[in-house]
């Protein structure tokens, strides 16, 4: 396996695989939706850096001011995702990607780098133990199990918005906030729509389709956030029928 990395650009976006879903040669609706989302974000300083191979090895980050997350704090970079597939761990890819991001932040004169973490490591979040080896620390927390990690270069610290920390909404029905950044969103929505439609379950799907909406989210995660009976429940995209049934029994 090669150790060469490339940054996706506006010119290469149409032809680069985007790492998360690479098992099919046919166009995938989730991947194409992410491609369209990225085409706008790249103009804002968004970075998608990947191994120059057909593999799931990449980091995705953006200036905090334009990052689609309910986090404030000014002059930071926000890491959406750093992912090295299990079969390729141990090759130093994660270290190389993180070091690139940190060097980029310093070169831009940023105050630091931050990312989402949790009180207990979640399978769908970047490895926070790995991040802490670089000096990342918990700088803010919610009351429902999620942390904000940051590596500060100047002593400042970002924070979650008050709405994100609250994790509550007025609506009682099943409510899902989603954007198109993650290729798995498309199939996750279809699973929930089919189940709710077949069982006459009232549900709302709220697209997060602007930076303002993302910054005003009532929870910490922009891609996929599930609420029920007015309270935040999960950011887990693996909301299959069995998990959905358990949630709706609450």
C-alpha contacts under 8 A as a table, 3 or more apart, distances in Angstrom:
res1	aa1	res2	aa2	distance
1	X	53	X	7.59
2	X	51	X	7.74
2	X	52	X	7.16
2	X	53	X	7.03
3	X	51	X	6.86
3	X	52	X	7.57
3	X	93	X	7.57
4	X	51	X	6.01
4	X	52	X	5.57
5	X	49	X	6.74
5	X	50	X	5.44
5	X	51	X	4.41
5	X	52	X	5.11
6	X	49	X	5.63
6	X	50	X	5.57
6	X	51	X	6.37
6	X	52	X	5.91
7	X	47	X	6.88
7	X	48	X	5.72
7	X	49	X	4.28
7	X	50	X	6.41
8	X	12	X	6.01
8	X	13	X	5.79
8	X	16	X	7.18
8	X	47	X	7.37
8	X	48	X	5.62
8	X	49	X	6.26
8	X	50	X	7.71
9	X	12	X	5.18
9	X	13	X	5.66
9	X	42	X	7.11
10	X	13	X	5.37
10	X	14	X	7.97
10	X	39	X	6.38
10	X	42	X	6.94
11	X	14	X	7.36
12	X	15	X	5.65
12	X	16	X	6.10
13	X	16	X	5.44
13	X	35	X	7.01
13	X	39	X	7.41
14	X	35	X	7.37
17	X	22	X	7.00
17	X	54	X	7.30
18	X	21	X	7.19
18	X	22	X	7.61
18	X	31	X	7.22
18	X	35	X	7.97
19	X	22	X	6.11
19	X	50	X	7.69
19	X	54	X	7.27
19	X	55	X	5.99
19	X	56	X	4.52
19	X	57	X	6.73
19	X	58	X	7.20
20	X	56	X	5.91
20	X	183	X	6.91
21	X	24	X	7.78
21	X	31	X	7.09
21	X	183	X	6.98
21	X	184	X	7.98
22	X	25	X	7.73
22	X	54	X	7.40
22	X	55	X	7.67
24	X	27	X	7.71
24	X	28	X	7.82
27	X	31	X	7.55
27	X	32	X	7.11
28	X	31	X	5.28
28	X	32	X	6.16
29	X	32	X	5.15
29	X	33	X	6.05
29	X	183	X	7.81
29	X	186	X	6.95
30	X	33	X	5.09
30	X	34	X	6.27
30	X	180	X	7.56
30	X	182	X	7.31
30	X	183	X	4.09
30	X	184	X	6.02
30	X	185	X	6.60
30	X	186	X	5.19
30	X	187	X	7.45
31	X	34	X	5.09
31	X	35	X	6.12
31	X	182	X	7.87
31	X	183	X	4.82
32	X	35	X	4.87
32	X	36	X	6.30
32	X	183	X	7.91
33	X	36	X	5.19
33	X	37	X	6.24
33	X	180	X	5.97
33	X	181	X	7.60
33	X	183	X	7.12
34	X	37	X	4.88
34	X	38	X	5.97
34	X	180	X	5.59
34	X	181	X	5.05
34	X	182	X	6.28
34	X	183	X	5.92
35	X	38	X	5.13
35	X	39	X	6.19
36	X	39	X	5.16
36	X	40	X	7.05
37	X	40	X	5.75
37	X	41	X	6.54
37	X	180	X	6.46
37	X	181	X	6.27
38	X	41	X	4.85
38	X	42	X	5.91
38	X	181	X	7.48
39	X	42	X	5.74
39	X	43	X	7.36
40	X	43	X	5.77
40	X	44	X	7.41
41	X	44	X	5.21
41	X	45	X	6.98
41	X	46	X	5.51
42	X	45	X	5.46
42	X	46	X	4.72
42	X	47	X	6.72
43	X	46	X	7.10
44	X	62	X	7.86
44	X	63	X	7.95
44	X	66	X	6.78
45	X	62	X	6.05
45	X	63	X	6.58
46	X	60	X	7.50
46	X	61	X	5.93
46	X	62	X	4.31
46	X	63	X	6.95
47	X	59	X	7.86
47	X	60	X	5.61
47	X	61	X	5.34
47	X	62	X	6.04
48	X	58	X	7.10
48	X	59	X	6.00
48	X	60	X	4.57
48	X	61	X	6.79
49	X	58	X	5.52
49	X	59	X	5.42
49	X	60	X	6.45
49	X	97	X	7.66
50	X	56	X	8.00
50	X	57	X	5.73
50	X	58	X	4.12
50	X	59	X	6.54
51	X	54	X	7.81
51	X	55	X	7.03
51	X	56	X	7.82
51	X	57	X	5.60
51	X	58	X	6.35
55	X	85	X	7.63
56	X	83	X	6.89
56	X	84	X	5.93
56	X	85	X	5.44
57	X	82	X	7.79
57	X	83	X	5.57
57	X	84	X	4.41
57	X	85	X	6.32
57	X	93	X	7.31
57	X	94	X	7.83
58	X	81	X	7.83
58	X	82	X	5.86
58	X	83	X	5.59
58	X	84	X	6.67
58	X	97	X	7.17
59	X	79	X	7.48
59	X	80	X	7.74
59	X	81	X	5.62
59	X	82	X	4.29
59	X	83	X	6.47
59	X	97	X	6.28
59	X	98	X	7.64
60	X	79	X	6.02
60	X	80	X	5.55
60	X	81	X	5.32
60	X	82	X	6.52
61	X	67	X	7.94
61	X	77	X	6.68
61	X	78	X	5.43
61	X	79	X	4.23
61	X	80	X	5.38
61	X	81	X	7.12
61	X	101	X	7.91
62	X	66	X	6.83
62	X	67	X	5.56
62	X	77	X	5.53
62	X	78	X	5.44
62	X	79	X	6.73
62	X	80	X	7.81
63	X	66	X	5.57
63	X	67	X	5.90
63	X	75	X	7.49
63	X	76	X	6.06
63	X	77	X	4.45
63	X	78	X	6.08
64	X	67	X	4.81
64	X	71	X	7.48
64	X	72	X	7.26
64	X	73	X	7.56
64	X	74	X	6.58
64	X	75	X	6.88
64	X	76	X	5.31
64	X	77	X	5.09
64	X	78	X	5.22
65	X	72	X	7.49
65	X	74	X	6.22
65	X	75	X	7.47
65	X	76	X	7.80
66	X	211	X	6.90
67	X	78	X	6.68
67	X	211	X	7.42
68	X	210	X	7.93
68	X	211	X	5.52
68	X	214	X	4.99
68	X	215	X	6.36
68	X	222	X	6.42
69	X	214	X	5.40
69	X	215	X	5.42
69	X	217	X	7.70
69	X	220	X	7.00
69	X	221	X	6.65
69	X	222	X	5.67
70	X	160	X	6.00
70	X	161	X	5.67
70	X	164	X	6.27
70	X	214	X	6.10
70	X	215	X	4.10
70	X	216	X	6.05
70	X	217	X	6.00
70	X	219	X	7.55
70	X	220	X	6.24
70	X	221	X	7.80
70	X	222	X	7.82
71	X	158	X	6.81
71	X	159	X	5.56
71	X	160	X	4.44
71	X	161	X	5.70
71	X	215	X	6.86
72	X	158	X	5.56
72	X	159	X	5.48
72	X	160	X	6.28
72	X	161	X	6.59
73	X	76	X	7.04
73	X	157	X	6.45
73	X	158	X	3.97
73	X	159	X	6.19
74	X	158	X	7.25
75	X	110	X	5.31
75	X	111	X	5.37
75	X	112	X	7.32
76	X	105	X	7.60
76	X	110	X	5.46
76	X	111	X	5.43
76	X	112	X	5.02
76	X	113	X	5.34
76	X	114	X	6.93
76	X	158	X	7.76
77	X	105	X	6.57
77	X	110	X	7.18
77	X	112	X	6.52
77	X	113	X	4.69
77	X	114	X	6.27
78	X	113	X	5.83
78	X	114	X	4.95
78	X	115	X	5.58
79	X	82	X	7.29
79	X	113	X	7.23
79	X	114	X	6.20
79	X	115	X	5.00
79	X	116	X	7.82
80	X	115	X	6.58
80	X	116	X	7.59
81	X	125	X	7.30
81	X	126	X	5.93
82	X	94	X	7.23
82	X	97	X	7.75
82	X	98	X	7.82
82	X	126	X	5.59
83	X	94	X	7.35
83	X	126	X	6.48
84	X	88	X	6.53
84	X	89	X	6.26
84	X	93	X	7.14
84	X	94	X	6.35
85	X	88	X	5.66
85	X	89	X	6.61
86	X	89	X	5.43
88	X	91	X	6.48
89	X	92	X	7.24
89	X	93	X	7.29
89	X	94	X	7.82
90	X	93	X	7.64
92	X	95	X	5.26
92	X	96	X	6.17
93	X	96	X	5.10
93	X	97	X	6.18
94	X	97	X	5.17
94	X	98	X	6.15
95	X	98	X	5.24
95	X	99	X	6.00
96	X	99	X	5.18
96	X	100	X	6.15
97	X	100	X	5.12
97	X	101	X	6.40
98	X	101	X	5.12
98	X	102	X	6.24
99	X	102	X	5.12
99	X	103	X	6.02
100	X	103	X	5.16
100	X	104	X	6.04
101	X	104	X	5.02
101	X	105	X	6.19
102	X	105	X	5.07
102	X	106	X	6.32
102	X	112	X	7.87
102	X	113	X	7.03
103	X	106	X	5.15
103	X	107	X	6.07
104	X	107	X	5.03
104	X	108	X	6.19
105	X	108	X	5.20
105	X	109	X	6.32
105	X	110	X	5.14
105	X	111	X	7.75
105	X	112	X	6.60
105	X	113	X	7.02
106	X	109	X	5.00
106	X	110	X	5.70
106	X	111	X	7.85
106	X	112	X	7.64
107	X	110	X	7.62
110	X	113	X	7.85
110	X	153	X	7.80
111	X	152	X	5.99
111	X	153	X	5.27
111	X	154	X	5.68
111	X	155	X	7.96
111	X	156	X	6.95
112	X	150	X	7.01
112	X	151	X	5.45
112	X	152	X	4.35
112	X	153	X	5.16
112	X	154	X	7.44
113	X	150	X	5.65
113	X	151	X	5.34
113	X	152	X	6.64
114	X	136	X	7.76
114	X	148	X	7.03
114	X	149	X	5.44
114	X	150	X	4.06
114	X	151	X	6.27
114	X	158	X	7.59
115	X	148	X	6.03
115	X	149	X	5.31
115	X	150	X	6.45
116	X	125	X	7.43
116	X	126	X	7.96
116	X	146	X	7.35
116	X	147	X	6.14
116	X	148	X	4.96
116	X	149	X	6.06
116	X	220	X	7.97
117	X	121	X	7.33
117	X	125	X	6.85
117	X	126	X	7.52
117	X	128	X	6.00
117	X	146	X	5.83
117	X	147	X	4.77
117	X	148	X	5.67
117	X	149	X	6.13
118	X	121	X	5.72
118	X	122	X	6.92
118	X	128	X	7.92
118	X	145	X	5.65
118	X	146	X	3.96
118	X	147	X	4.82
118	X	148	X	7.76
119	X	145	X	5.16
119	X	146	X	5.77
119	X	147	X	6.48
120	X	145	X	7.30
121	X	125	X	7.28
121	X	127	X	7.12
121	X	128	X	7.09
122	X	125	X	5.44
123	X	126	X	7.85
124	X	236	X	6.85
125	X	128	X	7.93
127	X	130	X	5.38
127	X	131	X	6.58
128	X	131	X	4.83
128	X	132	X	6.10
129	X	132	X	5.13
129	X	133	X	6.64
130	X	133	X	5.41
130	X	134	X	7.38
131	X	134	X	5.50
131	X	135	X	6.98
131	X	136	X	5.71
132	X	135	X	4.93
132	X	136	X	4.45
132	X	137	X	6.33
133	X	136	X	7.17
134	X	151	X	7.85
135	X	151	X	5.89
136	X	149	X	5.76
136	X	150	X	4.92
136	X	151	X	4.38
136	X	152	X	7.84
137	X	149	X	5.14
137	X	150	X	5.42
137	X	151	X	6.41
138	X	141	X	7.48
138	X	147	X	6.26
138	X	148	X	5.67
138	X	149	X	4.45
138	X	150	X	6.46
139	X	147	X	7.52
139	X	148	X	5.78
139	X	149	X	5.81
139	X	150	X	6.38
139	X	157	X	6.59
139	X	158	X	7.31
139	X	159	X	7.08
140	X	147	X	5.77
140	X	148	X	5.08
140	X	149	X	7.36
140	X	158	X	7.90
140	X	159	X	5.73
140	X	160	X	6.79
141	X	145	X	7.52
141	X	146	X	5.85
141	X	147	X	4.28
141	X	148	X	6.07
141	X	160	X	7.68
141	X	165	X	7.38
142	X	145	X	6.22
142	X	146	X	5.53
142	X	147	X	6.38
142	X	164	X	7.75
142	X	165	X	4.70
142	X	166	X	7.25
143	X	146	X	7.54
143	X	165	X	6.72
143	X	166	X	7.36
144	X	167	X	7.71
146	X	220	X	7.61
148	X	159	X	7.01
148	X	160	X	7.30
150	X	157	X	7.04
150	X	158	X	7.50
152	X	155	X	5.63
152	X	156	X	6.28
152	X	157	X	6.61
153	X	156	X	7.75
160	X	164	X	6.14
160	X	165	X	6.34
160	X	220	X	7.40
161	X	164	X	5.25
161	X	165	X	6.38
161	X	215	X	7.93
161	X	216	X	7.83
162	X	165	X	5.17
162	X	166	X	6.26
163	X	166	X	5.16
163	X	167	X	6.63
163	X	168	X	7.84
163	X	216	X	6.99
163	X	217	X	6.73
163	X	218	X	4.76
163	X	219	X	6.78
164	X	167	X	5.58
164	X	216	X	7.69
164	X	217	X	6.05
164	X	218	X	4.42
164	X	219	X	3.90
164	X	220	X	5.21
165	X	218	X	7.45
165	X	219	X	6.44
165	X	220	X	7.22
166	X	218	X	6.83
166	X	219	X	7.17
167	X	218	X	5.27
167	X	219	X	4.85
167	X	220	X	7.93
167	X	231	X	6.17
167	X	232	X	5.21
168	X	218	X	6.29
168	X	219	X	7.66
168	X	227	X	7.82
168	X	230	X	5.50
168	X	231	X	4.62
168	X	232	X	5.97
169	X	172	X	7.93
169	X	218	X	6.90
169	X	227	X	7.81
169	X	230	X	4.84
169	X	231	X	6.38
170	X	230	X	5.55
171	X	175	X	7.54
171	X	229	X	6.81
171	X	230	X	5.35
172	X	228	X	5.99
172	X	229	X	3.85
172	X	230	X	4.78
173	X	202	X	6.21
173	X	203	X	5.87
173	X	204	X	7.33
173	X	227	X	7.94
173	X	228	X	5.79
173	X	229	X	5.84
173	X	230	X	7.45
174	X	202	X	6.75
174	X	203	X	4.74
174	X	204	X	6.33
174	X	226	X	7.33
174	X	227	X	5.86
174	X	228	X	4.66
174	X	229	X	7.04
175	X	203	X	5.76
175	X	204	X	4.71
175	X	205	X	5.98
175	X	206	X	7.39
175	X	226	X	5.91
175	X	227	X	5.06
175	X	228	X	6.30
176	X	203	X	7.93
176	X	204	X	6.27
176	X	205	X	4.95
176	X	206	X	6.01
176	X	224	X	6.81
176	X	225	X	5.55
176	X	226	X	4.58
176	X	227	X	6.21
177	X	205	X	6.09
177	X	206	X	4.72
177	X	207	X	5.90
177	X	208	X	6.43
177	X	222	X	7.43
177	X	223	X	7.43
177	X	224	X	5.66
177	X	225	X	5.16
177	X	226	X	6.65
178	X	185	X	7.39
178	X	205	X	7.43
178	X	206	X	6.35
178	X	207	X	5.16
178	X	208	X	5.53
178	X	222	X	6.45
178	X	223	X	4.94
178	X	224	X	4.49
178	X	225	X	6.57
179	X	182	X	7.57
179	X	185	X	7.54
179	X	207	X	5.69
179	X	208	X	4.89
179	X	209	X	6.27
179	X	222	X	6.61
179	X	223	X	5.00
179	X	224	X	6.94
180	X	183	X	6.98
180	X	185	X	6.54
180	X	186	X	7.84
180	X	223	X	6.93
181	X	185	X	7.97
181	X	223	X	6.40
182	X	185	X	5.72
182	X	223	X	6.48
183	X	186	X	6.67
184	X	187	X	5.78
184	X	188	X	6.32
184	X	237	X	7.33
185	X	188	X	5.08
185	X	189	X	6.14
185	X	223	X	7.50
185	X	224	X	7.30
185	X	237	X	7.24
186	X	189	X	5.46
186	X	190	X	6.46
187	X	190	X	5.03
187	X	191	X	6.30
188	X	191	X	5.29
188	X	192	X	6.54
188	X	237	X	6.23
188	X	238	X	7.15
188	X	239	X	6.90
188	X	240	X	7.87
189	X	192	X	5.29
189	X	193	X	6.00
190	X	193	X	5.07
190	X	194	X	6.03
191	X	194	X	5.42
191	X	195	X	6.33
191	X	239	X	7.97
191	X	240	X	6.76
191	X	241	X	7.29
192	X	195	X	5.25
192	X	196	X	6.02
192	X	239	X	7.70
192	X	240	X	7.64
192	X	241	X	7.50
192	X	244	X	7.73
193	X	196	X	5.25
193	X	197	X	5.88
194	X	197	X	5.15
194	X	198	X	6.01
195	X	198	X	5.23
195	X	199	X	6.15
195	X	201	X	7.98
195	X	241	X	6.96
196	X	199	X	5.23
196	X	200	X	5.76
196	X	201	X	4.59
196	X	202	X	6.79
196	X	203	X	6.98
197	X	200	X	5.32
197	X	201	X	6.44
198	X	201	X	7.90
208	X	213	X	5.73
208	X	214	X	5.97
208	X	222	X	7.35
209	X	213	X	6.85
209	X	214	X	7.67
210	X	213	X	5.34
210	X	214	X	6.38
211	X	214	X	5.05
211	X	215	X	6.17
212	X	215	X	5.16
212	X	216	X	6.25
213	X	216	X	5.09
213	X	217	X	6.25
214	X	217	X	5.34
214	X	222	X	6.13
217	X	220	X	7.24
217	X	222	X	7.32
219	X	222	X	7.94
219	X	225	X	7.12
219	X	232	X	7.02
221	X	224	X	6.43
221	X	225	X	6.16
221	X	235	X	6.68
222	X	225	X	6.98
223	X	235	X	7.95
224	X	235	X	5.46
224	X	236	X	7.45
224	X	237	X	6.79
225	X	232	X	7.35
225	X	233	X	7.61
225	X	234	X	6.03
225	X	235	X	4.72
225	X	236	X	7.84
226	X	232	X	6.05
226	X	233	X	5.50
226	X	234	X	5.35
226	X	235	X	6.27
227	X	230	X	6.16
227	X	231	X	5.25
227	X	232	X	4.35
227	X	233	X	5.26
227	X	234	X	7.38
228	X	231	X	5.51
228	X	232	X	6.64
228	X	233	X	6.67
228	X	247	X	7.91
228	X	248	X	7.69
236	X	239	X	6.31
239	X	242	X	7.92
239	X	243	X	5.62
239	X	244	X	5.95
240	X	243	X	5.39
240	X	244	X	6.04
241	X	244	X	4.95
241	X	245	X	6.06
242	X	245	X	5.17
242	X	246	X	6.41
243	X	246	X	5.18
243	X	247	X	6.27
244	X	247	X	5.06
244	X	248	X	6.23
245	X	248	X	5.19
245	X	249	X	6.37
246	X	249	X	5.30
246	X	250	X	7.10
247	X	250	X	5.74
